[in-house]
Amino acid sequence: MSTAVAPRRADTDAPMTHRQILESMTGLLAALFTAMLSSTIVSVALPTIIGDLHGTQRQYTWVITAALLATTVSTPIWGKLADLFDKKLMVQIAIGIFVAGSVAAGFSQSVPFLLSMRVVQGLGMGGLTALVQAIMGSIIAPRERGRYAGYMGAVMAVSTVSGPLLGGLIVDTSLGWRWTFFVCVPLAIVALFVIQATLHVPSIRRNPKIDYLGAVLLAATASLPMIWVTFAGNDYAWWSWQTAAFLGSTAILLVITIVWELKTPEPLVPLRLLANRTAALVIIASVAVGIGMFGGTTFLGQYFQLARGYTPTHAGLLTIPLMIAMLASSTITGQIVSRTGRWKRFLVGGAILLTAGLGLLGTIDHSTPIWHMSIFMALMGLGMGAMMQNLVLAVQNTVDVRDIGATSASVAFFRSLGGAIGVSVLGAVLADQVQDKIIAGVRALGAAASGATIPSDLDLTALPAPILAIVRGAYGDATGHLFLIGACFAAVSLIAVVLIKEVPLRQTVAMQPAKPAVEPSATSPVQTGGPRRAIDERELEPVGA
């Protein structure tokens, strides 16, 4: 029988205690809180921002998509860098990039400049997303990781709760929407210094080799579908030669990317490591969860403000049931997973709740009672909280610590990719449906609407009362369709997690427990970057076997 080996500090041979792990994670969680806060603050302020900069509904979508796309493309790059270089330095660089993008975004005078700075923010957020999970995997054994993943989920939930509230207060006061970007800067700087003082990460040295071509291929493959849906239905028909060109090019690039990632010795997305059944199903579930989560939550703030006429502050308050449910779910499930080592039941239950919540939100219109929506959002939050961290944990349990960065980043990559595609596609669907409903409503007014112009942007302040009522009704009635689409993808995630075979969470950081009596040799794979191998699930005994 093997003895559980606790993770060890980078500067000593002594195992890390619970207190030492918490100290090391303090700065990481602070940085993650800052990045998540930035996203949620912006989401509730976006109707005001786009209205002030005279942007359109499609540009509204791209403010979210630009950051998500940058996060998606950069996440596997950061994950690979985490396996090649010092993780502590990498996370500090990511914070620096995020701060630079936030400051510049706050000074935006046009939507195109704002979009470019959101890309810079996304690059930093991609680093934080990948590195926080990679560092946790480097210092905490999977059996204990559930508890700390619960802390991570709690931080994400708290930032998601406080973001809309803080963003609403900033927008509704004399500070103005620019401070939704500036307010995150001092928090990020504090996190930078805390990480320097508290974070201790074991170093695994390798000969650095970056897959630059893989990065370009991944960026191009992920970008083309979003560019397509942005212009489809507006500049050209959905079924047209332009559509065929975009989709055909995407398919060709996807094949080239897969071939290259299988061929190159240091791939950004380690397809060989993710070849086992658990990893493949988790990827499918992560894409579906990303579409449902990012695509669904992005448009809640817009619904409350544009369809129901609430202020940004009130809109933030109305999302509290979603965030509180997510906080409770992630914290409680993390504690139970650490105590029992069982995680599949929470994935299945979370997928059921997520599907149910999104399906019920698919029934809303411009007159749905708010208390109904609160229940629907709570179900959605319970599902997301139970799934997000446990999906990562299920994959981390099948790989060695030396590949934890790239593997964790790959799961985050596919989740963010699903979110970016979801926001882009759902935003295009919303824009088309809203436009059709507004045109039909204006025509129905007949003579009462003579001389009225259909709004081309999200600045609704100057609209006459009859047209304003039509616009609000159009947004309210069209938003429900987006959640129905999200529910379909959540159902896919449910099927995927049901098919996952549960295996016991190991109690060591590395795949093979360390042997204290034997000193590592000069040719140890940890020092020389020896060959890796994927962990076949047949080597892991299923729970209850």
N, C-alpha and C positions, 0 to 999 in steps of 0.2 A: 504494500500500500504506500503510495507516495504521500509525502508531507507537504501541506500547503506552504508556499513560500511567499512572504509579504514583499511588496515592492521596496526597493532600496533607494536611498538618497544618492544623488549624483556625487556628493563629496565625501561620503563615508560608506562603510559596508553595513551600517545599521539599518534595519527595516524602518520604513516610514510609518509613524503612528497616525491615527485618525486626525489628531491636531495638526501634525506637520502637513498632511495632505490638504487639509482645509486652508492652512496658511498659503500653501503653494497655489491653491485654486482661487484665492481671494482676488488677485489682480485679473485673472482670466475671466472670472464671472463679472467683475466690474467692467471689463472691456466689452464682453458680450452684452451686458445690460445696456451699455452706451450705444452699440450698433443697433440692437433691437429697438431701443427707444427712438433712435433716429428714424427708423422705418415707420413706426406706428405714429409718431408725431406728424410726419409728412403725409401719411395716408388721410388723416382727418382734416388736414389743412389744404389738401390738394384742390378741392373745389374753389377755395378762395385764391390760391396761388394761380391756377390756370385762368380764373376769371380776371384777376389783376393783370396778368401777362397776355390776356386776350387769346388764350389757346383754345383748341378744339377738343372734342371728346376723344378722338384718336390720339392727340398729343397727351391728354390726361393719362391714357393707358400707357403711353410710352415713358412717362416719368417713372412709373412703376417698373415697366418691362426693362428699361435701360439699366437700372440698378440690378434687377434680377438676372439679366443676361450677363452682365459683367461678373456678378457673383458666381453664376453657373460656370462660365468659362474659366474663371481664375481659380475656383475651388480645387480642381485636381492638380493644378500647377502648384498651388500652395501646399497641397498634401504631399506632392513629390519633394518639394523643397524641404518640408518638415522631415522627410526620411533621409535627406542628403546633408542638411546643414543643422545648425543649432536652432532648436525649436523656439527657445526664448527670444533670440534675436529676430527670428521670422515674425513672431507675433508682435514685437515692438515695431517692426517695419510696417506691418499691416495697420497698426493703430495710427502711425504717422501718415500713411496714405489716406486713411479715412478722415483724419482731421483736416488735411489739405483740401480734400473734396468738399467737406462740409462748409468750410469757410468760404470757398469760392462759390458754392451753390447759394449761399446766403446773399451774395452780391449780384445774383443773376438779374439781368434786365430784359431777357428774352427767353422764350421756351427752348430754342436750340442750345443756348449756352447752358441753361439749367440741365438739359438732357446730357450734355457732355460731362458736367460735373457730377451728375448722378452716376455716370459710368465710373468715375474716379472713386466715388463713395462705394460703389459695388465691388471694386477691386479690393478695397480694404475690408469690406464685410466678408468677401470670399475667404480672405486669409483668416479672419477671426472664426468663421464657421468651421473651416477645416482644422485649424491649429488647436482650438480649444478641445475638440473631440480627440485629436491625435495625442495631445499631451495627457489627457485623462487616461487614454489607453496605454500610455507609456509608464504610468506610475501607479495604476490601480488595477487589480485583478478583476476579471469579468464578474465573479460572484459578488464582489463588493461594489462593482461599478454601478449597479442599479441604484444604490442609495445616492451616490454622487451625481448620477444622471438625473435623479429626482431633484437635487438641488439646482442643477443646470436648467431643468424644465421649469422649476419655480421662478428662477431669475427671468427666464424668457417670458413667463406668464405675467410676472409683476411689471416688467417693462412694457408688455403689450397692454396691460391695464392702465398704467400711468401715462403711456404715450398719448393716447387719444384725449385724455383729460388735460394733460399739460399742453398739448397742441391746441386744443380748443380754447383754453384760457389765454394762451399767447395770441392766437388769431383774434379773439374777441376783445383784447385790450389794446392799449396804445402801442405796445411793443411791435405788433405787426408780424406777418407770416415769416419774415426773414429770420426772426429769432428762433423759429423751429429748427433751423440749421445751426445757428450760433450756440444754442443752449447746450448742445452735445459736446462742444469743443472742450470746455474745462473738465467735464467728466472723463473724457478720453485721456486728457493729459494726466489727471490724477491716477487713472488706471495704469498708465505707462510707468509712473514712478512706483506704484504698488507692485507691479510685476517685477521690476528691477530689484526690489527689496525682498520679495517673498518667494518668487518662483525658483524651484530647483528641479531641473529635468535631467534624467540620465542621458548621456551623449552616446550615440551609436554612429561612429565615423564610417563614411564610405567615400569612394572616389566619385565626386559629383559629376553627373552627366544629365543635362537637361534636354528633354524631348521638345525642342523648339518647333519642329515641323508638326508634331502632334498637337501642340498648342494652337497653331494656325488652323489646322484642319478642324479641331474641335470648335474653335470660334466661328469658322465659316459655316460648318454644318449646323450649329445651333442658331446662327443668326438668320440664315435664309428663310426658314419658315415664318419667323416673326416679321421680317420685312414683307413677305408675301401677304400675310393677313392684314398688315397695316394698310396696304393700298388696294387689296381686293375688295370688290363691291363699290369702290369709289372711283379710282382712276381707271380700273378695268373690271370686267365681269369676273365673278368667281370661277366660272368655267370659260376659260379663254386660253390663248396660246401663252400669255404671260404666266398664267397659273401652271400650265404644263412645264414651262421653262424653269420656274422656281422649284416645283416639286421634283422634276427630273434631276436638276442639279443637286438638290438636297440628297436624293437617293444615291447618286453617284459619289458624292462626297462622303456619305455615310459608309459606303462600302470601302472606299479608299482609307478612311479613318480606321475602320475595324482591322483591315489588313495591316496597316502600318503599326497599330498598337499591339497586334499580335507578333509582329516581326521585330520591333525595336527592343533592345535589351532592358531599357529603363522607361517603360511606357508611363504616360500620365495617368491613364485609366488602366489598372492592372487586370486586364480581362482574364488572364490565366488564373489569377488568385480568386476571381469572382466566378469561376467556372462551376463551382459546386452548387447544389440545388438550393441551399439556403440563400446564398448570395443572389442567385438569379431571381428567386421569388421576392426577395427583399427589394431588389431594384425595381421590379414591376410595381410592387406596393408603394415604393417611395415616389415613383413618377405619378401614380394615381393620387396619393396623398398630397403631393405638391400642387397638382392641378386643383384639387378640391379645396386645399387650405389657402394657398395664395390667391387663386382665382376667386374663391368665395369671399374671403375677408376683405379683399381690396375694394369691393364695391359696396360694402355695408355702410361705410361712412358717407359715400356718395348718395346712397339711397336715402339715408336719414336727412341729409341736407337738401338734396335737390328734389326728391320725391315728397318728403314730408315737411320740408320747410324749417327744420330745426337748426339752431345755431351750432357751430363747431363744438362748443363746450357740451351742449346737450347731446349732440351726436356721439361724443366720446363717452358720456355717462350711459347711454343706451347700449353700448357694447360690453358693459361690465359683466353681464351674465356669461358671455362667451369666455372672457378672460379669467373670471373666478373659477369657472368649471375647469378650464385648462390647467390652472394653477393647482387646484385640488387633485385633479386626476394624475398629473405628472408627479407630484410629491408623494402621494399615497402609493401609487403603483411602484415607484422607485424603491420605497421602503420595503414593500412586500416582496418584490423581486429579489432584493438583497438577502432577505431572511429565508426565502424558500428555494431560490434558484430556478423557479418556474416563471416563464415569461410569455409563452404562447397564448395562454388564456387571456392575457391583457391585450395582445395584438388582435385576437379575434373579437373580443368584446369591444375594443376601441373602434375597429372597422365597422361593426354593426351600428354603434352609436353615431359614428361619423356619417355613414350612409343614411341613417334615419334622420339626423339633423338636417343634412343638405336636402334630402327629399322633402321634408316638411317646409323648409325655407323656399323650396321651389313652388309652393302654393301661394306665396305672398303677392299682394298687389299694392296699389297706392292707399288702400283703406284698411289693411290688416291691423287688428288690434296689437298694440305694442307688447302686451303681456303674452300674446301668442308667440311673437317673435322672440321674446326673452327665453321661453322654454325651448324653442327650436335652436337658438344660438347656444344654450347651455348644453344640449345634447351634442352639438357639433364640437364644443370645447372639450367635453369629456372624452370624446373619441380621439381628438388630436393629441391631447395630453397623454393618453395611454399608448399611443402608437409611435410618436416621433422618436423618442430616445430609445425605446425598446427595439425598433427596427435596426438602429445602429448597433446596439448591444448584441443582437442576434448574429450579425456579421462579424463583429470584432471577436466574438468567441471562437471563430473558426480560423483565425489567422494569427501569426506570430507577431510579437511586439515590433520587430524590425519593419514590418509592412503595415503597421497600424495607421500611419499617416495617410498613405495612398488609399488604403481600403476605406477608412472613415470618410475621406474626401470624396471618394467615388460615390458612396451612398448619398452624401450631401449634394454632390453634383447632379445626380439623377433627380433628386427631390426638387432642387432649384430649377433644373431644366423643365420638369413638369410644371412648376409654378410659373416660369417665364412663358412657356407655351400657353398655359391656361389663361394667364392674364391677357396675353396678346389676342388669343382667339376669342375669349369671352368678351373682351373689350370691343373687338370688331363686330361681334354679334349684337352687343348692346347698342353700338353706334347705328347699325343698320336698322334695328327694330325701333329705336327711339325716333330716328328720322322718318320712318314710315308712319309711325303713330302720330307724330306731330303734323305731318302733311295731311293725313286723314282727318285729324281733329280740326285743323284750320279750314279745310274744305267743308266740313260739317257745319261750321259756324256761318258760312255763307256770307251774307251782306254784313253781318256784324264784324267780320274779319277783313273787310275791304281795306286795302292799304297796309295790312299787317305783314311784317317780314318774319320769315322763319329764322330763329337764331342760329348762327353758325359757330358760336363759341359758348362757353359755360358762364358768361357774365349775364345773369338773369335780372340784374337790378333795374334795368331800364325797360323791361317788358311790360306791356299793358296787362291788366288783370286777366282778361279772357285767355290771352296767349300763355300767360304764366301758368294758369290752371291746366292748360293742355300739356305744357312741357312737364309739369310735375306729375301729371297722370301718366304720361308716356314713360318717364323714368321708373315710376313705381310699378307699372304693369310689366315692363320689359325685364326688370331685374330678377323676377322669380324664375324666368327661363334659364338664367345663368346658373342658379343653384341646382336646377334639375340636371343640367349637363354635368355639374360637379358631382352630383349624386351617382350618376352613371359610372364615373371614374372611381368613386369611392367603393362602389360595388365590385369593381375589378380588384381593388386592393383587398377586399374581404376574401375573394376567391383565392388570391395569392397567399395570404397569411394562413388560411385554412390548410393549404397544401404544404406549408413549411413543416419540416420534421423537427420537433423540439429535442435539443440535446442539453445535457447538464452544463451549467456555467462552471468553467474551471476556476480554481482558486489560486492560480498563479498568473503573473503578468505574461511570462513567456509560455510558449506551447509546452516546453519540457521544463520541469522544475529544476532549478539550479542545484548543483551539488557542492555544498560548502567545503567538503574535504578535498576537492580537486581545484587547483588554481587554474584559471583560463590560460591557455597556451598562446604563444605569439601568432599562431595560425588560426585562432578562434574565428568562426564566421562573424561574430559580433564586431571584431576588429578589422577583418579583412573584407567584409561585404561578400561573404561566401554565397553560394547559390541558394536561391529561395525555392520553396515548393508550395504548391497549393495544398490545403488540408482537405482531404477527401472525407466526406461525412461518414463513410463506412468505418473510419478510424475512431469515430466518436459514438459512444454508446447512447442510444436514445433513452429519454426518461421513461422509466417503467419497464425497460427491456429486461 
